[in-house]
Amino acid sequence: MARSVAPQAQQTVQVSLQAAQQTIVFSQPTEVDLVVYRGDTGRFRVSVSNPDGSPLDVSMATWDCDIRASEDAEPPLASLNVYPVDGMTDTIEVQLNSTTSRSLTGGVWDLEMTLGGEVQTLLKGRVIVQKDVSRT
């Protein structure tokens, strides 16, 4: 879509937007809730792709994955460990250890990637904790 914007009466600037919408969204993380069974270890894998669907090499990325009571709460209740997956440059494994999961009561979480100086939050959601029965 092309729009004409007239900053002054004499000049016209041509602006071209790639999307035919009135809102520009910089980042829209996929919403995924984590269900944690209190006291258990949990892990999942994330594969990252380019907009065209091809694998994105994230082997040089840094990661931050936190759980907080609410989005702005300080400090984080927990930080999840993020590891590269051997032989898969587009995939990471995110792990919550049992000691950390034992102390959780719920909250929110997200997974943030920094690659080439660009920061992008890939996933976000609620943390739902199910109470355990057995204790080790």
N, CA and C atoms as a LAMMPS dump frame, in Angstrom:
ITEM: TIMESTEP
0
ITEM: NUMBER OF ATOMS
408
ITEM: BOX BOUNDS ff ff ff
-5.0000000000000000e+02 5.0000000000000000e+02
-5.0000000000000000e+02 5.0000000000000000e+02
-5.0000000000000000e+02 5.0000000000000000e+02
ITEM: ATOMS id mol type element x y z
1 1 1 N 0.853 -1.154 0
2 1 2 C 0 0 0
3 1 3 C 0.905 1.224 0
4 2 1 N 0.596 2.222 -0.809
5 2 2 C 1.354 3.465 -0.841
6 2 3 C 0.492 4.579 -0.286
7 3 1 N 1.103 5.45 0.488
8 3 2 C 0.39 6.593 1.052
9 3 3 C 1.214 7.838 0.807
10 4 1 N 0.568 8.916 0.564
11 4 2 C 1.255 10.196 0.432
12 4 3 C 1.148 10.943 1.745
13 5 1 N 2.287 11.441 2.214
14 5 2 C 2.327 12.22 3.436
15 5 3 C 2.879 13.573 3.078
16 6 1 N 2.186 14.634 3.454
17 6 2 C 2.617 15.978 3.101
18 6 3 C 3.117 16.709 4.337
19 7 1 N 4.444 16.677 4.625
20 7 2 C 4.963 17.366 5.783
21 7 3 C 4.845 18.886 5.661
22 8 1 N 4.946 19.383 4.448
23 8 2 C 4.77 20.808 4.178
24 8 3 C 3.906 20.924 2.936
25 9 1 N 3.37 22.059 2.716
26 9 2 C 2.493 22.257 1.564
27 9 3 C 3.226 22.029 0.247
28 10 1 N 4.557 22.296 0.179
29 10 2 C 5.299 22.207 -1.064
30 10 3 C 5.804 20.791 -1.362
31 11 1 N 5.994 19.953 -0.315
32 11 2 C 6.634 18.657 -0.519
33 11 3 C 5.65 17.516 -0.31
34 12 1 N 5.86 16.454 -1.053
35 12 2 C 5.118 15.226 -0.847
36 12 3 C 6.129 14.096 -0.732
37 13 1 N 5.97 13.283 0.304
38 13 2 C 6.85 12.141 0.532
39 13 3 C 6.039 10.882 0.295
40 14 1 N 6.592 9.969 -0.461
41 14 2 C 5.922 8.704 -0.737
42 14 3 C 6.356 7.671 0.309
43 15 1 N 5.396 7.048 0.97
44 15 2 C 5.662 6.019 1.968
45 15 3 C 5.019 4.731 1.485
46 16 1 N 5.789 3.644 1.536
47 16 2 C 5.264 2.356 1.118
48 16 3 C 5.318 1.398 2.297
49 17 1 N 4.166 0.827 2.648
50 17 2 C 4.088 -0.165 3.707
51 17 3 C 3.931 -1.537 3.076
52 18 1 N 4.621 -2.535 3.642
53 18 2 C 4.526 -3.883 3.103
54 18 3 C 3.218 -4.563 3.494
55 19 1 N 2.654 -4.184 4.596
56 19 2 C 1.41 -4.803 5.052
57 19 3 C 0.257 -3.833 4.857
58 20 1 N -0.889 -4.356 4.512
59 20 2 C -2.067 -3.517 4.294
60 20 3 C -2.834 -3.373 5.609
61 21 1 N -2.16 -2.885 6.625
62 21 2 C -2.805 -2.702 7.919
63 21 3 C -2.358 -1.389 8.528
64 22 1 N -3.046 -0.968 9.562
65 22 2 C -2.763 0.303 10.196
66 22 3 C -1.864 0.17 11.415
67 23 1 N -1.472 -1.042 11.77
68 23 2 C -0.633 -1.285 12.932
69 23 3 C 0.653 -1.968 12.494
70 24 1 N 1.767 -1.487 13.005
71 24 2 C 3.052 -2.131 12.747
72 24 3 C 3.46 -2.849 14.033
73 25 1 N 3.653 -4.14 13.946
74 25 2 C 4.02 -4.951 15.098
75 25 3 C 5.493 -5.322 14.951
76 26 1 N 6.309 -4.912 15.908
77 26 2 C 7.734 -5.218 15.846
78 26 3 C 8.001 -6.681 16.162
79 27 1 N 7.301 -7.211 17.129
80 27 2 C 7.529 -8.59 17.543
81 27 3 C 6.237 -9.115 18.135
82 28 1 N 5.92 -10.338 17.809
83 28 2 C 4.716 -10.956 18.365
84 28 3 C 5.072 -12.379 18.777
85 29 1 N 5.5 -12.551 20.04
86 29 2 C 5.866 -13.891 20.493
87 29 3 C 4.685 -14.856 20.412
88 30 1 N 4.986 -16.098 20.125
89 30 2 C 3.969 -17.141 20.138
90 30 3 C 3.607 -17.438 21.586
91 31 1 N 2.309 -17.511 21.871
92 31 2 C 1.863 -17.778 23.24
93 31 3 C 1.797 -19.279 23.49
94 32 1 N 2.542 -19.701 24.512
95 32 2 C 2.602 -21.102 24.913
96 32 3 C 2.635 -21.141 26.438
97 33 1 N 1.675 -21.81 27.053
98 33 2 C 1.683 -21.95 28.503
99 33 3 C 2.575 -23.124 28.903
100 34 1 N 3.279 -22.972 30.021
101 34 2 C 4.067 -24.056 30.595
102 34 3 C 3.288 -24.649 31.755
103 35 1 N 3.07 -25.944 31.721
104 35 2 C 2.446 -26.64 32.835
105 35 3 C 3.563 -27.42 33.523
106 36 1 N 3.799 -27.073 34.784
107 36 2 C 4.907 -27.638 35.551
108 36 3 C 4.325 -28.514 36.657
109 37 1 N 4.799 -29.738 36.742
110 37 2 C 4.445 -30.587 37.876
111 37 3 C 5.505 -30.321 38.934
112 38 1 N 5.096 -29.701 40.038
113 38 2 C 6.016 -29.211 41.067
114 38 3 C 7.02 -30.291 41.474
115 39 1 N 8.308 -29.912 41.469
116 39 2 C 9.383 -30.806 41.875
117 39 3 C 9.959 -31.649 40.757
118 40 1 N 9.357 -31.605 39.563
119 40 2 C 9.861 -32.392 38.438
120 40 3 C 10.76 -31.549 37.537
121 41 1 N 11.679 -32.237 36.865
122 41 2 C 12.483 -31.615 35.818
123 41 3 C 11.621 -31.533 34.566
124 42 1 N 11.74 -30.439 33.832
125 42 2 C 11.016 -30.3 32.575
126 42 3 C 11.935 -29.761 31.503
127 43 1 N 11.69 -30.174 30.271
128 43 2 C 12.488 -29.658 29.149
129 43 3 C 11.672 -29.711 27.87
130 44 1 N 12.006 -28.799 26.975
131 44 2 C 11.39 -28.794 25.655
132 44 3 C 12.385 -28.207 24.67
133 45 1 N 12.171 -28.486 23.391
134 45 2 C 13.042 -27.972 22.339
135 45 3 C 12.313 -26.929 21.511
136 46 1 N 13.1 -25.98 21.027
137 46 2 C 12.576 -24.925 20.151
138 46 3 C 13.45 -24.887 18.909
139 47 1 N 12.839 -24.99 17.743
140 47 2 C 13.538 -24.825 16.469
141 47 3 C 13.146 -23.476 15.902
142 48 1 N 14.136 -22.729 15.415
143 48 2 C 13.911 -21.369 14.933
144 48 3 C 14.103 -21.347 13.422
145 49 1 N 13.214 -20.674 12.718
146 49 2 C 13.307 -20.612 11.258
147 49 3 C 13.215 -19.171 10.774
148 50 1 N 13.715 -18.959 9.565
149 50 2 C 13.6 -17.681 8.87
150 50 3 C 12.153 -17.504 8.402
151 51 1 N 11.771 -16.274 8.016
152 51 2 C 10.402 -16.058 7.515
153 51 3 C 10.032 -16.961 6.337
154 52 1 N 11.034 -17.383 5.538
155 52 2 C 10.739 -18.257 4.394
156 52 3 C 10.645 -19.732 4.789
157 53 1 N 10.813 -20.024 6.1
158 53 2 C 10.701 -21.388 6.581
159 53 3 C 12.009 -22.148 6.665
160 54 1 N 13.077 -21.589 6.125
161 54 2 C 14.376 -22.259 6.197
162 54 3 C 14.942 -22.152 7.617
163 55 1 N 15.751 -23.129 8.047
164 55 2 C 16.318 -23.102 9.401
165 55 3 C 17.202 -21.871 9.614
166 56 1 N 17.096 -21.253 10.799
167 56 2 C 17.931 -20.114 11.163
168 56 3 C 19.035 -20.617 12.087
169 57 1 N 20.274 -20.344 11.748
170 57 2 C 21.405 -20.756 12.571
171 57 3 C 21.436 -19.881 13.821
172 58 1 N 21.134 -20.468 14.97
173 58 2 C 21.112 -19.729 16.238
174 58 3 C 22.273 -20.148 17.141
175 59 1 N 23.285 -20.766 16.536
176 59 2 C 24.41 -21.253 17.339
177 59 3 C 25.2 -20.127 17.992
178 60 1 N 25.113 -18.911 17.483
179 60 2 C 25.816 -17.765 18.067
180 60 3 C 24.888 -16.894 18.917
181 61 1 N 23.659 -17.305 19.091
182 61 2 C 22.683 -16.525 19.86
183 61 3 C 22.932 -16.673 21.362
184 62 1 N 22.493 -15.653 22.098
185 62 2 C 22.412 -15.763 23.55
186 62 3 C 20.929 -15.784 23.916
187 63 1 N 20.629 -16.356 25.08
188 63 2 C 19.248 -16.611 25.436
189 63 3 C 18.943 -16.151 26.852
190 64 1 N 17.716 -15.734 27.082
191 64 2 C 17.232 -15.407 28.419
192 64 3 C 15.829 -15.987 28.528
193 65 1 N 15.617 -16.802 29.532
194 65 2 C 14.31 -17.432 29.734
195 65 3 C 13.987 -17.368 31.214
196 66 1 N 13.065 -16.489 31.578
197 66 2 C 12.736 -16.247 32.981
198 66 3 C 11.276 -16.535 33.27
199 67 1 N 11.023 -16.868 34.533
200 67 2 C 9.671 -16.962 35.08
201 67 3 C 9.555 -15.867 36.13
202 68 1 N 8.469 -15.099 36.067
203 68 2 C 8.215 -14.033 37.041
204 68 3 C 6.785 -14.169 37.558
205 69 1 N 6.532 -13.599 38.723
206 69 2 C 5.174 -13.611 39.274
207 69 3 C 4.214 -12.871 38.341
208 70 1 N 4.667 -11.765 37.754
209 70 2 C 3.927 -11.013 36.736
210 70 3 C 4.973 -10.391 35.817
211 71 1 N 4.538 -9.809 34.722
212 71 2 C 5.474 -9.302 33.712
213 71 3 C 6.52 -8.344 34.27
214 72 1 N 6.155 -7.467 35.187
215 72 2 C 7.079 -6.46 35.702
216 72 3 C 7.649 -6.778 37.077
217 73 1 N 7.355 -7.948 37.614
218 73 2 C 7.808 -8.303 38.966
219 73 3 C 9.322 -8.502 39.003
220 74 1 N 9.927 -8.058 40.08
221 74 2 C 11.361 -8.249 40.335
222 74 3 C 11.525 -8.952 41.659
223 75 1 N 12.468 -9.769 41.815
224 75 2 C 13.321 -10.375 40.795
225 75 3 C 12.592 -11.539 40.125
226 76 1 N 13.216 -12.159 39.122
227 76 2 C 12.605 -13.354 38.533
228 76 3 C 12.464 -14.46 39.582
229 77 1 N 11.417 -15.252 39.469
230 77 2 C 11.252 -16.412 40.347
231 77 3 C 12.219 -17.524 39.958
232 78 1 N 12.527 -17.599 38.662
233 78 2 C 13.42 -18.64 38.159
234 78 3 C 13.951 -18.249 36.798
235 79 1 N 15.127 -18.763 36.488
236 79 2 C 15.692 -18.672 35.144
237 79 3 C 15.861 -20.094 34.631
238 80 1 N 15.371 -20.342 33.443
239 80 2 C 15.51 -21.659 32.841
240 80 3 C 16.832 -21.719 32.088
241 81 1 N 17.435 -22.893 32.038
242 81 2 C 18.687 -23.09 31.316
243 81 3 C 18.383 -23.328 29.851
244 82 1 N 19.208 -22.74 28.971
245 82 2 C 19.04 -22.899 27.53
246 82 3 C 20.335 -23.465 26.974
247 83 1 N 20.233 -24.595 26.243
248 83 2 C 21.391 -25.288 25.701
249 83 3 C 21.244 -25.485 24.202
250 84 1 N 22.353 -25.41 23.453
251 84 2 C 22.284 -25.789 22.034
252 84 3 C 22.091 -27.296 21.92
253 85 1 N 21.498 -27.74 20.841
254 85 2 C 21.314 -29.165 20.576
255 85 3 C 22.392 -29.588 19.582
256 86 1 N 23.186 -30.583 19.962
257 86 2 C 24.279 -31.055 19.106
258 86 3 C 23.777 -31.409 17.712
259 87 1 N 24.474 -30.888 16.701
260 87 2 C 24.166 -31.218 15.316
261 87 3 C 22.965 -30.495 14.737
262 88 1 N 22.336 -29.601 15.509
263 88 2 C 21.145 -28.883 15.025
264 88 3 C 21.329 -27.393 15.32
265 89 1 N 21.856 -26.642 14.36
266 89 2 C 22.182 -25.234 14.597
267 89 3 C 20.949 -24.342 14.717
268 90 1 N 19.779 -24.871 14.406
269 90 2 C 18.547 -24.08 14.501
270 90 3 C 17.715 -24.434 15.731
271 91 1 N 18.251 -25.299 16.624
272 91 2 C 17.441 -25.826 17.72
273 91 3 C 18.145 -25.674 19.066
274 92 1 N 17.351 -25.318 20.075
275 92 2 C 17.845 -25.222 21.452
276 92 3 C 16.965 -26.092 22.341
277 93 1 N 17.503 -26.424 23.505
278 93 2 C 16.713 -27.113 24.516
279 93 3 C 16.607 -26.204 25.722
280 94 1 N 15.406 -26.065 26.259
281 94 2 C 15.146 -25.241 27.435
282 94 3 C 14.826 -26.191 28.58
283 95 1 N 15.495 -25.976 29.727
284 95 2 C 15.324 -26.904 30.841
285 95 3 C 15.012 -26.169 32.139
286 96 1 N 14.049 -26.722 32.874
287 96 2 C 13.712 -26.29 34.228
288 96 3 C 14.111 -27.427 35.154
289 97 1 N 15.008 -27.153 36.109
290 97 2 C 15.459 -28.232 36.994
291 97 3 C 14.46 -28.459 38.122
292 98 1 N 14.575 -29.608 38.767
293 98 2 C 13.599 -30.005 39.782
294 98 3 C 13.646 -29.115 41.02
295 99 1 N 14.833 -28.664 41.397
296 99 2 C 14.947 -27.788 42.569
297 99 3 C 14.191 -26.489 42.342
298 100 1 N 14.326 -25.941 41.162
299 100 2 C 13.636 -24.696 40.836
300 100 3 C 12.138 -24.913 40.726
301 101 1 N 11.723 -25.994 40.081
302 101 2 C 10.276 -26.21 39.91
303 101 3 C 9.587 -26.464 41.247
304 102 1 N 10.327 -26.965 42.225
305 102 2 C 9.763 -27.23 43.556
306 102 3 C 9.293 -25.939 44.233
307 103 1 N 9.949 -24.811 43.898
308 103 2 C 9.636 -23.546 44.57
309 103 3 C 8.584 -22.706 43.84
310 104 1 N 8.161 -23.139 42.662
311 104 2 C 7.231 -22.327 41.863
312 104 3 C 5.786 -22.476 42.328
313 105 1 N 5.042 -21.383 42.179
314 105 2 C 3.605 -21.409 42.452
315 105 3 C 2.792 -20.937 41.248
316 106 1 N 3.45 -20.459 40.217
317 106 2 C 2.785 -19.966 39.013
318 106 3 C 3.418 -18.669 38.569
319 107 1 N 2.895 -18.08 37.509
320 107 2 C 3.416 -16.813 37.017
321 107 3 C 3.346 -16.725 35.511
322 108 1 N 4.309 -16.002 34.951
323 108 2 C 4.419 -15.819 33.508
324 108 3 C 5.873 -16.079 33.106
325 109 1 N 6.087 -16.364 31.822
326 109 2 C 7.436 -16.66 31.346
327 109 3 C 7.604 -16.156 29.926
328 110 1 N 8.861 -16.015 29.507
329 110 2 C 9.143 -15.808 28.097
330 110 3 C 10.544 -16.3 27.762
331 111 1 N 10.781 -16.454 26.47
332 111 2 C 12.068 -16.889 25.937
333 111 3 C 12.541 -15.83 24.95
334 112 1 N 13.695 -15.239 25.268
335 112 2 C 14.23 -14.132 24.47
336 112 3 C 15.556 -14.554 23.842
337 113 1 N 15.699 -14.249 22.552
338 113 2 C 16.907 -14.564 21.803
339 113 3 C 17.59 -13.269 21.386
340 114 1 N 18.916 -13.204 21.549
341 114 2 C 19.704 -12.102 21.008
342 114 3 C 20.65 -12.699 19.979
343 115 1 N 20.53 -12.242 18.742
344 115 2 C 21.333 -12.757 17.636
345 115 3 C 21.723 -11.598 16.73
346 116 1 N 23.024 -11.417 16.539
347 116 2 C 23.498 -10.336 15.675
348 116 3 C 23.087 -8.964 16.167
349 117 1 N 23.007 -8.769 17.477
350 117 2 C 22.623 -7.484 18.052
351 117 3 C 21.124 -7.227 18.079
352 118 1 N 20.34 -8.128 17.524
353 118 2 C 18.88 -7.992 17.502
354 118 3 C 18.278 -8.844 18.611
355 119 1 N 17.341 -8.272 19.358
356 119 2 C 16.661 -8.99 20.439
357 119 3 C 15.245 -9.31 19.983
358 120 1 N 14.856 -10.573 20.169
359 120 2 C 13.496 -10.965 19.811
360 120 3 C 12.972 -11.972 20.826
361 121 1 N 11.777 -11.707 21.334
362 121 2 C 11.113 -12.651 22.219
363 121 3 C 10.333 -13.619 21.341
364 122 1 N 10.675 -14.897 21.442
365 122 2 C 10.078 -15.904 20.574
366 122 3 C 8.816 -16.521 21.165
367 123 1 N 8.825 -16.765 22.483
368 123 2 C 7.702 -17.43 23.145
369 123 3 C 7.35 -16.703 24.432
370 124 1 N 6.096 -16.775 24.829
371 124 2 C 5.65 -16.203 26.104
372 124 3 C 4.395 -16.936 26.539
373 125 1 N 4.091 -16.83 27.835
374 125 2 C 2.859 -17.449 28.295
375 125 3 C 2.757 -17.489 29.8
376 126 1 N 1.767 -18.232 30.271
377 126 2 C 1.539 -18.408 31.703
378 126 3 C 2.298 -19.639 32.184
379 127 1 N 2.613 -19.657 33.47
380 127 2 C 3.186 -20.831 34.108
381 127 3 C 2.127 -21.363 35.072
382 128 1 N 1.709 -22.572 34.834
383 128 2 C 0.688 -23.223 35.648
384 128 3 C 1.377 -24.351 36.407
385 129 1 N 1.332 -24.308 37.726
386 129 2 C 2.013 -25.306 38.544
387 129 3 C 0.995 -26.256 39.154
388 130 1 N 1.213 -27.542 38.915
389 130 2 C 0.398 -28.566 39.529
390 130 3 C 1.135 -29.088 40.763
391 131 1 N 0.433 -29.175 41.874
392 131 2 C 1.055 -29.635 43.118
393 131 3 C 1.394 -31.122 43.039
394 132 1 N 2.57 -31.459 43.574
395 132 2 C 2.988 -32.85 43.6
396 132 3 C 2.566 -33.521 44.891
397 133 1 N 2.665 -34.837 44.923
398 133 2 C 2.309 -35.617 46.1
399 133 3 C 3.578 -36.184 46.733
400 134 1 N 4.405 -36.859 45.936
401 134 2 C 5.639 -37.465 46.435
402 134 3 C 6.726 -36.421 46.55
403 135 1 N 7.562 -36.567 47.553
404 135 2 C 8.681 -35.635 47.759
405 135 3 C 9.981 -36.43 47.802
406 136 1 N 11.002 -35.939 47.14
407 136 2 C 12.316 -36.596 47.195
408 136 3 C 13.292 -35.725 47.941
